Amino acid sequence: KSCFRRAKEGFVRLLGKDSAKAVQAALQVAIQLPSDDERIAEFRRLWEMAKVSLPEEAVTYDIVNSLGIKMEEKGKYEEAKVFYLAALEGQRMVLGDEHK
């Protein structure tokens, strides 16, 4: 197994599958993956899991924002826009409209 997989599994065992802290740790590890394609694939997996199990946690929308950044870097502007809008909507839901 890769170091990433072992680290991610350790966080899940320690903090629990539906833990925002475990997902945040997995996101931080995913950011360190060697290729953009690997990062994007892992961000997508984390996003799919977090939007179902952690819809009211800010980390869920950090993940989708990271996806938007990667899509923008790849020149996929329409896809980036979809992710950025999902991140904005989610952050507003979590933090409220008055948050600065």
C-alpha positions in Angstrom: 0.0 0.0 0.0 1.1 3.5 -0.6 2.0 5.8 2.3 -1.0 7.9 1.5 -3.4 4.9 1.8 -1.8 3.8 5.1 -2.0 7.4 6.5 -5.6 7.8 5.5 -6.6 4.5 7.0 -4.9 5.4 10.2 -6.7 8.7 10.5 -10.1 6.9 9.9 -9.3 4.2 12.5 -8.2 6.9 15.0 -10.8 9.5 14.4 -13.7 7.7 12.8 -15.0 7.5 9.3 -17.5 10.3 9.6 -15.1 12.6 11.5 -14.5 16.1 10.1 -11.0 15.9 11.6 -10.3 12.6 9.8 -11.5 14.1 6.5 -9.4 17.2 7.0 -6.4 15.1 7.7 -7.1 13.0 4.6 -7.4 16.2 2.6 -4.1 17.4 3.8 -2.4 14.1 2.9 -4.1 14.1 -0.5 -2.7 17.6 -1.3 0.7 15.9 -1.0 0.1 13.3 -3.7 2.7 13.4 -6.4 0.5 14.0 -9.5 -2.4 16.3 -10.2 -4.4 13.4 -11.5 -4.0 11.5 -8.3 -4.9 14.6 -6.2 -8.0 15.2 -8.4 -9.1 11.5 -8.0 -8.7 11.6 -4.3 -10.4 15.0 -3.9 -13.3 13.6 -5.9 -13.5 10.5 -3.6 -13.3 12.7 -0.5 -16.0 15.0 -1.9 -18.4 12.2 -2.7 -18.0 10.8 0.8 -18.0 14.1 2.7 -21.0 15.7 1.0 -23.1 12.8 2.1 -21.7 12.1 5.6 -20.5 15.6 6.6 -22.7 18.1 4.7 -22.6 20.6 7.6 -18.8 20.7 8.0 -16.6 23.4 6.5 -14.0 20.7 5.4 -16.5 19.3 2.9 -16.5 22.6 1.1 -12.7 23.0 1.4 -12.5 19.7 -0.6 -14.7 21.0 -3.4 -12.9 24.3 -3.5 -9.6 22.3 -3.9 -11.3 20.5 -6.8 -12.2 23.9 -8.3 -8.6 25.0 -8.0 -7.2 21.9 -9.8 -9.8 22.2 -12.6 -8.9 25.8 -13.1 -5.2 25.0 -13.2 -6.0 22.4 -15.9 -8.0 25.0 -18.0 -11.3 23.3 -17.3 -13.0 26.5 -16.4 -16.7 25.4 -16.6 -16.0 22.4 -14.3 -14.0 24.7 -12.0 -17.0 27.1 -11.8 -19.3 24.3 -10.8 -17.0 23.3 -8.0 -16.4 26.9 -6.9 -20.2 27.6 -6.7 -20.7 24.4 -4.7 -18.0 25.5 -2.3 -19.5 29.0 -2.0 -23.0 27.6 -1.4 -21.8 25.1 1.1 -19.7 27.7 3.0 -22.7 30.0 3.2 -24.8 27.2 4.6 -22.2 26.3 7.2 -20.9 29.7 8.1 -24.0 31.9 7.4 -24.3 34.8 5.0 -23.0 37.3 7.5 -19.6 35.5 8.0 -16.7 37.6 6.7 
